[in-house]
């Protein structure tokens, strides 16, 4: 992968140069996933963001559409059990990974 691209990480599948800094994204990400998490998990993520991730990566530019995926997953949790949402996401993730490898 070229400079400015990194597979994986908390800030999405692919970090690359674009308009949204990781810090802005991370705050929106936590807001998007918090409704389906236990309060202790939200607190743990908040601590990790504040103490480790944001000090290092807050200004790093990254992909923006990942938030829409997280919001979609939270909406799926309104209608489906965790196991079903995990299976739906696994199929989605596999498809997106294949697409990113291909081009």
URURCOR-V684427 format. One line per field, one symbol per residue. burial: I if it has 24 or more other C-alpha atoms within 12 Angstrom, else O. A space follows every 50 residues. Layout:
burial = ???
This chain:
burial = OOOOOOOOOIIIIIIIOOOIIIIIIIIIIIOOIIOIOOOOOOOOIOOOIO OOIIOOIOOIIIIIOIIOIIOOIIOOIOOOOOOOOOOOOOOOOOOOOOOO OOO
